[in-house]
């Protein structure tokens, strides 16, 4: 069909180059090519031998951000980078479809150039070998090269979807190869990649807090690394749950202070991940952040045996820390529509009496979660006498460090905390069971936020319109009248309880 080299090149090109009318991706890298590229990126593969003319391997590597060393002609071997120094070397034993000197006919496949034979001998001697999709029926020179290699110092694996031919059987027997039957290239390399990544996760040492945050920030904007972001948050949450078993966090005895400190230490990595995640996210991963709180909420489930009420309620402290961190971050990032989610989901069912489903704005009210005396766990304050209640100041103190990089200005941080308490209290007072709905007692109740034209209370009252982010996101059932009613209830509650503001 193409008796000359130029004719053959032209004849082959149309099989490899996209043509008008081709389906999208029809001549692009396959899952096998992309899995190999990821194994190269990990460092598991350093040399690729191929008898194919196409450039799919190179394209997959370049898509993964890897610049391969390509050897497609014997003349390139003398000046090539040494194999151990190159990130990956692709050796195209039979050439490239765009070159004039391909090896394709039976006669051409009988021998290799001496330089190519020497390079091939070195590769087969110094590297482990995984063979996929090669029959060994036609490539005489390559079969001879494998036959001439001494007993292998590294293992050989041979994957074949169909039955091995006679030449392949001889080679697998000679090199004691492990034969893998019935797998396509896509299945083989994709499965291999997944298994190696699973081993990496199992054997990796615990990551530090800063490393976890760095990895999360790199993964957030990359759709390909979505699973990595999920795994980071999932593992940090799992670690908290694993460390809060009954043996380490008993529900009776004089252990309140110890439990408060222990819960906070357990949550450290997760709080940093949530702060940076919510701040840098555009809403794509909101379900991931919410899932962490949902799992933490389940810590306060049914149990047996005696208990102290304050220690039992404290089981919601990790969920409160996570919600507070996300809430204040959402205010700082001007993502207040997310507050509608974290203050209303997930619901939790009370354990005793007439059970009720409650939103986080109710069951994570700091006054409910931290009913014990916090004075002994508050830091010295240069002679300042702490006033009751302490939950507000305590939470601001405990979550300051995770948000330090996001909002280094202390005044701005305190303002964000105050606004979050105010909005959480509005959602709490929107609760149908008014006996359960009361505000998050805190600094937002102080006169300075209510008695001036520039005060936060006046600002939020003016924001209560149909375009208010919390309403648009579904808080208060999306009903402006309900939001305004909740505001009026807060005003009435504050007037009835002057001891909580000054």
C-alpha positions in Angstrom: 0.0 0.0 0.0 2.9 2.4 0.7 6.2 1.0 -0.7 8.2 4.2 0.2 9.0 5.6 3.6 7.2 8.8 2.9 4.1 7.0 1.6 4.0 4.8 4.7 4.3 7.9 7.0 1.4 9.5 5.2 -0.7 6.3 5.3 -0.2 5.9 9.1 -0.7 9.5 10.1 -4.4 9.5 9.6 -4.8 6.7 12.2 -3.1 8.8 14.8 -3.9 12.4 14.0 -7.4 13.8 14.8 -9.5 14.0 11.6 -12.6 16.0 10.8 -15.6 14.0 11.9 -13.8 12.1 14.7 -15.6 11.9 18.1 -14.1 14.0 20.8 -11.2 12.2 22.5 -11.4 9.3 20.0 -7.7 9.5 19.4 -6.7 10.6 22.8 -5.0 8.9 25.8 -7.0 6.1 27.4 -7.4 5.4 31.1 -4.4 3.1 30.9 -2.2 5.9 29.5 -3.4 8.3 32.2 -2.9 5.7 35.0 0.6 5.1 33.8 1.3 8.8 33.8 0.1 9.0 37.5 2.4 6.1 38.3 5.3 8.0 36.7 4.4 11.1 38.6 4.5 9.0 41.8 8.0 7.7 40.9 6.8 4.0 40.4 7.7 4.0 36.7 10.9 5.4 35.3 11.2 3.8 31.9 8.5 3.0 29.3 9.3 0.6 26.4 6.7 0.7 23.6 6.4 -0.9 20.2 3.6 1.6 19.3 4.0 4.4 16.8 1.4 6.8 18.5 2.1 9.6 20.9 -0.6 8.8 23.4 1.9 8.0 26.2 3.7 11.3 25.7 0.4 13.2 25.7 -0.8 11.5 28.9 2.5 12.4 30.6 2.3 16.0 29.5 -1.3 16.3 30.7 0.0 15.1 34.1 2.7 17.9 34.1 5.6 15.6 33.2 8.2 16.3 30.5 9.4 12.9 29.3 12.6 12.1 27.6 11.6 10.5 24.2 13.9 8.2 22.4 12.4 7.2 19.0 15.6 6.9 16.9 18.9 5.2 17.5 20.7 8.5 16.7 19.2 10.0 19.9 20.7 7.5 22.3 24.3 8.8 22.4 23.2 12.2 23.7 20.3 11.1 25.9 20.1 12.0 29.6 21.2 8.9 31.8 18.1 6.9 32.7 18.4 7.4 36.5 18.5 11.2 36.0 15.5 11.6 33.7 12.0 11.9 35.3 10.9 9.2 32.8 12.2 8.0 29.5 9.9 6.7 26.8 11.8 4.4 24.4 9.8 3.9 21.2 11.5 0.7 19.9 9.8 0.9 16.5 9.9 4.6 16.0 7.3 7.3 15.8 4.5 7.6 13.1 5.8 11.0 12.1 9.3 9.7 11.3 10.4 8.2 8.0 12.4 5.3 9.6 9.8 3.3 11.4 10.2 -0.5 12.0 7.0 -2.2 10.8 7.5 -5.1 8.4 8.7 -8.6 9.4 12.2 -7.9 7.9 12.5 -4.6 9.7 11.6 -6.2 13.1 14.3 -8.9 12.7 17.1 -6.7 14.1 17.7 -3.5 16.0 20.5 -1.0 15.6 23.5 -1.9 17.9 23.0 1.3 20.0 19.4 0.4 20.5 20.2 -3.2 21.3 22.7 -2.1 24.0 20.2 0.3 25.6 17.4 -2.3 25.5 19.8 -4.8 27.1 20.6 -2.4 29.9 16.9 -1.6 30.6 15.9 -5.3 30.7 18.8 -6.1 33.1 18.4 -3.1 35.5 14.7 -2.6 35.8 11.7 -4.7 36.8 9.3 -5.4 33.9 5.6 -5.2 33.5 4.4 -6.3 30.0 0.9 -5.5 28.8 -0.6 -6.0 25.4 2.4 -7.6 23.7 2.0 -10.9 21.9 5.7 -11.6 21.2 4.6 -13.2 17.9 6.1 -10.7 15.4 8.8 -8.7 17.1 11.7 -11.0 16.6 14.5 -8.7 17.7 12.6 -7.9 20.9 12.0 -11.5 21.7 15.7 -12.2 21.1 16.6 -9.4 23.5 14.5 -10.9 26.3 15.8 -14.4 25.6 19.4 -13.1 25.9 18.9 -11.5 29.3 20.4 -13.4 32.3 18.1 -14.6 35.0 16.3 -11.4 36.2 17.4 -9.6 39.3 14.0 -7.9 39.4 10.6 -9.6 38.8 8.6 -9.7 35.5 4.9 -9.5 35.3 3.1 -10.4 32.0 -0.5 -9.3 31.5 -2.4 -10.8 28.6 -6.1 -10.5 27.9 -6.1 -13.7 25.7 -4.1 -16.9 25.8 -0.4 -16.6 25.6 1.3 -17.7 22.3 4.3 -20.1 22.2 6.9 -17.4 22.2 5.3 -15.6 25.2 5.0 -18.9 27.1 8.8 -19.6 26.6 9.7 -16.1 27.8 7.4 -16.3 30.9 8.9 -19.7 31.8 12.4 -18.6 31.2 12.1 -15.5 33.5 9.6 -17.1 36.0 7.2 -14.3 35.2 3.9 -13.8 37.1 1.2 -14.1 34.4 -2.0 -11.9 34.8 -4.9 -13.2 32.7 -8.0 -11.6 31.4 -7.4 -7.9 32.2 -7.5 -5.1 29.7 -4.8 -2.4 29.8 -7.3 0.1 31.2 -8.3 -2.3 34.0 -4.7 -3.3 34.8 -3.1 0.0 35.1 -6.1 1.8 36.7 -6.3 -0.9 39.3 -2.6 -0.8 39.9 -2.7 2.9 40.4 -5.6 2.7 42.9 -3.9 -0.1 44.9 -0.6 1.7 45.1 -2.3 5.0 46.2 -4.2 3.0 48.9 -0.9 1.5 50.2 0.5 5.1 50.3 -2.4 6.2 52.4 -2.1 3.2 54.7 1.6 3.6 55.3 2.0 7.3 55.3 2.9 8.8 58.7 0.4 11.2 60.3 0.6 14.5 58.5 1.2 17.7 60.5 -1.4 20.4 60.7 0.5 22.8 58.4 1.0 20.0 55.9 -2.7 19.1 55.9 -3.6 22.8 55.3 -1.1 23.1 52.5 -2.4 20.0 50.8 -6.0 21.1 51.2 -5.4 24.5 49.6 -3.7 22.8 46.7 -6.5 20.4 46.2 -9.5 22.8 46.5 -9.2 24.4 43.0 -8.3 21.2 41.3 -11.3 19.0 40.3 -8.9 16.1 39.8 -7.9 16.3 43.5 -11.4 16.4 44.9 -11.0 13.0 46.5 -7.7 14.2 48.2 -9.6 17.1 49.8 -12.3 14.8 51.0 -9.8 12.3 52.4 -8.0 15.0 54.4 -11.2 16.3 56.1 -12.6 12.8 56.5 -9.4 11.5 58.2 -9.1 14.5 60.5 -12.7 13.9 61.6 -12.1 10.2 62.0 -9.1 10.9 64.2 -11.3 12.9 66.5 -13.9 10.2 66.7 -11.3 7.5 67.4 -9.8 9.6 70.3 -13.1 10.3 72.0 -14.1 6.8 73.1 -15.6 6.4 76.5 -12.3 5.2 78.0 -10.5 8.5 77.1 -13.5 10.8 77.5 -15.5 9.4 80.5 -18.9 10.8 81.3 -18.5 10.8 85.0 -15.9 11.9 87.6 -14.0 15.1 88.1 -12.7 15.3 84.5 -14.5 18.4 83.1 -11.5 20.6 82.7 -9.4 17.7 81.3 -12.1 16.8 78.8 -12.5 20.4 77.6 -8.8 20.7 76.9 -8.7 17.2 75.4 -11.5 17.8 72.9 -9.9 21.0 71.8 -6.5 19.3 71.2 -8.2 16.5 69.3 -9.9 19.0 67.0 -6.9 21.1 66.1 -6.1 19.8 62.6 -9.8 19.8 61.6 -10.4 23.3 62.8 -7.5 24.6 60.7 -8.8 22.6 57.7 -12.3 24.0 58.1 -11.1 27.6 58.5 -8.9 27.5 55.4 -11.4 25.3 53.4 -14.4 27.5 54.0 -12.4 30.7 53.4 -10.9 29.6 50.1 -13.8 27.6 48.8 -16.4 29.0 46.4 -19.2 26.8 47.7 -18.1 23.7 45.7 -17.1 21.8 48.8 -19.8 23.0 51.2 -21.2 19.4 51.5 -17.7 18.3 52.7 -17.5 20.8 55.5 -21.1 20.0 56.6 -20.4 16.3 56.5 -17.6 16.8 59.1 -20.1 18.5 61.5 -22.7 15.8 60.9 -20.2 13.1 61.9 -19.1 15.0 65.0 -22.8 15.6 66.0 -23.3 11.8 66.3 -20.8 11.7 69.1 -23.7 12.7 71.3 -25.8 9.6 70.8 -27.4 7.0 73.1 -25.2 5.3 75.7 -25.5 3.3 78.9 -24.2 3.8 82.4 -24.1 6.7 84.8 -23.1 10.1 83.6 -22.6 13.7 84.6 -24.9 16.1 82.7 -22.1 18.6 81.9 -19.8 15.8 80.6 -22.6 14.3 78.5 -23.4 17.7 76.9 -19.7 18.3 76.3 -19.8 15.5 73.7 -21.1 18.2 71.3 -18.1 20.4 72.0 -16.2 19.3 68.9 -19.2 19.9 66.7 -19.6 23.4 68.3 -15.9 24.2 67.7 -16.3 23.2 64.1 -19.5 25.1 63.5 -18.1 28.2 65.3 -14.9 28.1 63.2 -16.9 27.7 59.9 -19.4 30.4 60.9 -16.8 33.0 61.8 -14.9 32.2 58.7 -18.0 32.5 56.5 -18.5 36.0 58.0 -14.9 37.0 57.3 -15.1 35.6 53.8 -18.4 37.3 53.1 -20.0 33.9 52.5 -23.0 34.4 54.8 -25.3 32.3 52.6 -23.3 29.3 54.0 -24.5 30.3 57.5 -28.0 29.3 56.5 -26.7 25.8 56.0 -24.5 25.3 59.0 -27.0 26.9 61.4 -29.9 24.7 60.2 -28.2 21.4 59.3 -27.7 18.7 60.3 -30.5 18.3 62.8 -30.1 16.4 66.0 -32.7 14.5 68.0 -32.7 15.0 71.8 -32.0 12.0 73.9 -34.5 12.2 76.7 -38.1 13.3 77.4 -40.2 14.3 74.4 -37.6 13.9 71.7 -37.4 16.7 69.1 -35.3 17.4 66.0 -33.3 20.6 66.6 -31.1 22.7 64.3 -27.5 23.4 65.2 -28.4 27.0 66.2 -30.4 25.3 69.0 -28.5 22.2 70.1 -25.0 23.7 69.6 -25.9 26.8 71.6 -22.7 27.3 73.7 -24.8 27.6 76.8 -26.1 24.1 76.3 -22.8 22.5 75.2 -20.6 24.2 77.8 -22.8 24.2 80.9 -19.9 23.6 83.3 -17.6 26.2 85.1 -15.0 27.4 82.6 -13.2 29.7 84.9 -10.4 27.2 85.6 -9.7 26.7 81.9 -9.7 30.4 80.9 -6.2 32.0 80.7 -5.1 34.7 83.0 -6.3 38.1 81.8 -4.0 40.7 83.4 -6.1 41.2 86.4 -9.4 41.2 84.5 -12.2 39.4 86.4 -14.2 37.3 84.0 -17.9 37.8 84.0 -20.5 35.1 83.7 -21.3 33.5 81.2 -17.8 32.6 79.9 -18.7 30.5 76.9 -18.5 33.5 74.5 -15.0 34.6 75.5 -13.9 31.0 75.8 -14.9 30.1 72.2 -13.3 33.2 70.8 -10.1 32.3 72.6 -10.1 28.6 71.5 -10.7 29.3 67.8 -8.5 32.4 67.4 -5.4 30.4 66.4 -7.1 28.4 63.5 -8.3 31.7 62.1 -5.1 33.7 62.7 -3.8 33.3 59.1 -7.2 34.1 57.6 -7.8 37.2 59.8 -4.7 38.5 61.5 -6.4 41.6 62.8 -7.8 41.0 66.3 -10.4 43.7 66.1 -11.8 42.4 62.8 -11.8 38.8 64.2 -13.8 39.9 67.3 -16.2 41.8 65.1 -16.7 38.6 63.0 -17.4 36.6 66.1 -19.9 39.1 67.3 -21.8 39.1 64.0 -21.8 35.3 63.9 -23.3 35.1 67.4 -25.9 37.7 66.4 -27.0 35.7 63.3 -26.9 32.4 65.1 -29.2 33.8 67.8 -31.7 35.0 65.2 -31.8 31.5 63.7 -32.2 30.0 67.2 -35.1 32.3 68.0 -36.8 31.2 64.8 -37.1 27.7 66.2 -40.7 26.5 66.5 -40.3 25.3 70.1 -39.8 28.6 71.9 -39.0 26.9 75.1 -35.8 25.7 73.5 -34.9 28.7 71.4 -32.8 31.3 73.2 -29.9 33.4 72.0 -26.2 32.6 72.1 -25.3 34.7 75.1 -22.3 36.8 74.1 -20.8 40.2 73.5 -23.3 41.0 70.7 -25.8 41.7 73.4 -23.7 44.6 74.8 -25.0 48.1 74.6 -22.3 49.3 72.2 -23.8 47.1 69.5 -27.4 48.3 70.1 -27.4 51.9 71.2 -25.7 53.7 68.3 -26.6 54.4 64.7 -23.5 52.5 63.7 -24.2 49.6 66.0 -24.4 46.0 64.6 -28.1 45.6 65.7 -29.2 48.6 63.5 -27.0 47.3 60.6 -28.5 43.8 60.7 -32.0 45.2 61.0 -31.5 47.2 57.8 -30.2 44.1 56.0 -33.4 42.3 56.6 -34.8 42.4 53.1 -35.6 39.8 50.5 -32.0 40.0 49.1 -30.5 39.1 52.5 -28.0 36.2 51.9 -29.4 34.0 54.7 -32.9 34.4 53.3 -31.8 33.6 49.8 -30.0 30.5 51.0 -33.1 29.2 52.8 -32.8 30.3 56.5 -36.1 31.3 58.1 -37.8 29.2 55.4 -36.8 32.0 53.0 -39.6 34.1 54.6 -38.8 37.7 55.4 -41.5 38.0 58.0 -40.1 35.1 60.0 -36.7 36.7 60.0 -38.1 40.0 61.2 -40.1 38.2 63.9 -36.9 36.5 65.1 -35.3 39.9 65.3 -38.2 41.2 67.4 -38.0 38.2 69.7 -34.3 38.9 70.2 -35.0 42.6 71.1 -37.6 41.4 73.6 -35.4 38.8 75.1 -32.6 41.3 75.6 -34.9 43.8 77.2 -36.1 41.1 79.7 -32.5 40.0 80.5 -30.4 43.1 81.2 -27.9 41.1 83.3 -26.5 39.6 80.1 -25.4 43.0 78.6 -23.6 46.0 79.8 
